[in-house]
Amino acid sequence: MFKYKVTIIAAFSALLFVTNAIGQAFKVPDRYSFESIESYHKYDKDIINCVTWLEKVAPGDESNNVKRATRFLLEWETGCPYVRFVPNSRVEAFLSDCPEYRVYYIGGWVRYSLQNEGKANKMMCTYAGIKTVLKVYKLNRAQKQDTNLDELMKLDEESKLRMWVQEKLN
């Protein structure tokens, strides 16, 4: 009986820890600056954490922390000399009806590039960006449905999304 109580208490404590960690907001580094390649590298892990946190935030959230995190991500991405987000109008057309998802697309693209340094290519970064959008869309689909994103979700479920990305990039 004692063993079961200990197990239940341990499981409950772990659940509280995880719930608390997920619920915490990403904190944008104080007084960040991007002046050299080293200053960009200094924030690589923060950018990855920022994107991971933003995935849990509903599109269109106008809270101050979301605005700051989005600005941090986009300022880093815009000037970063070693991660180059490459927009593609044929791919990004899927966001035409919901441009608020573009930051997730860019974030997923950038995060994949950072996590796969030296192995990242345009096709896989693009695919990762779309997968990030779809993850957020699935969590927030009840708020606003979009036929383009529904179509991409279907392609993903049928394991045809990579092929779709490849076709759009050619």
N, C-alpha and C positions, 0 to 999 in steps of 0.2 A: 504494500500500500504506500509506503514511504517513497519507494522508487518512482511510482507513478506520479506522486505529487511533485517530486523534484523534476521529473521530465516535463510535466505540464507547466511548472513555473519557468523552467528554462526556455521552453518553446514560446510561452507568452512573452517573456522578456526579450527574446530575439525578435518576435513580431513587433513589439513596441519600438525596438531600436531601428528596425528597417523602416517602419512607418514614419518614425520621426525623421530619419535621414532623408527619405523621399520627400517629405513635406517641407523640408527646409529649402529656402530659396538659395539659388546660386548667388554668390557675392562677387560682384565685379571688383577686380583688384583696384585699390585706391591709387589714384594719380598714375595710371599706366601711361606709357608713352612708347611710341614706335619710331625710333630714330636710326636704328642700325639693324643688321641681320640678327645680331645677338639679342637685341631688345624684342624682336619678334619671337625668337626661339624661347625666350624667357617665359612667354605666355602660351606655349603650345598646349600644355596640360590644362591650363585654364580654358582655352578655346574648346578642347574636347569636353570638359566638364560643362561648359556653357551650353553647348549643343545638346548634350545629354539632358540637362535640366530643361532647356527650352522644349524638348520633345514632350514634356509633361504639362506644358502650358497651352491653353486653348488659343487657337488663332484669333487675332484681334484683341487679345488681352492688352489693355492699355495701362496696366499698373506701372509704377515708376521703375520697379526692379526689372520688369520685362523690357521696358524701353531701354534701360541702361545696358542690359545684357545683349540685346539686339544691336545696339550701337557699338558696343565693344567688339562683338563678332564681326560686324560689317566693316568697321574701321580696320581691324586686323586683316581681314580678307582682302580689302581693297589695296592695301600697301604691301602685303607680305611678298617678299622677293622669291620665296622658295615654294609656295603653294599658289598655284595660279588657277583660280576658278575660271572655267571656259564656258561662257554661256552659249547656248545653241537654241535658236528660235524654233527649230523643228521639234526639239524635245520639250522646251518650255511652253509650247502651245497648250499642253495639258493643264497649265495653270491659268489659262485665259479667264476663266470664270471665278477664280479664287486666288487673286494675287497675294493675299495675306499668307499663303503657304510658301511663297518664294524664299523667305528667310530659312525655312526648314530645309528646303531643297539645297540652298547654298551651304547651310550648316552641315547637312549630311555629307555633301560633296567634300567639304573641307576636312571634316572629322575623319572620313575614310582616308583621305590623302595623308593626314598626319599619322594615323594609326598604321599605315602601310607604306611608310617612307621608303622610297626606292623601288617599290613594287606597284605603286598606284599608277593607273593609266586613266585616260579620259573616259573610257567606256565604264570601268568599274567605279570611278568616282561619280559619274552620272547615275549609274544604277543605284549606288548607295544614297545619293541625294533623293532619288525618287522613292526608295524604300523608306527613308526618313519621313517624307511627306505622307506616304501611305500609313505609316505607323500613327502619326498624329491624326490623320483623317479618320482612321478606324476608331480612335478614342473620342473623336468629336463629331462623328457622322450624324448624330441625332440633331445637332445644332443647324447644320447646313449640308444638304446633299449636293453632290456634283457629279454629273454624268461622266465627265472625263476621268475623274478619279475613280469612279465606280468601274469604269472600263479597265483602268490600269490595275485595280484590285483583282478583277477577274483574270486578267493576263497573269498576274503574280500567282494567283491560286492555281492556275493551269501550268505553271512553270514556263511561261512564255514571255515574261517581262524582259529578261536579258536579251532575247532575240529582238524584241520591239526596240529596246534601246540601241542595239547594234544597227538596226535598219535606219533609225532616225539619225544616227551619227554618220552614216555613209552618204 
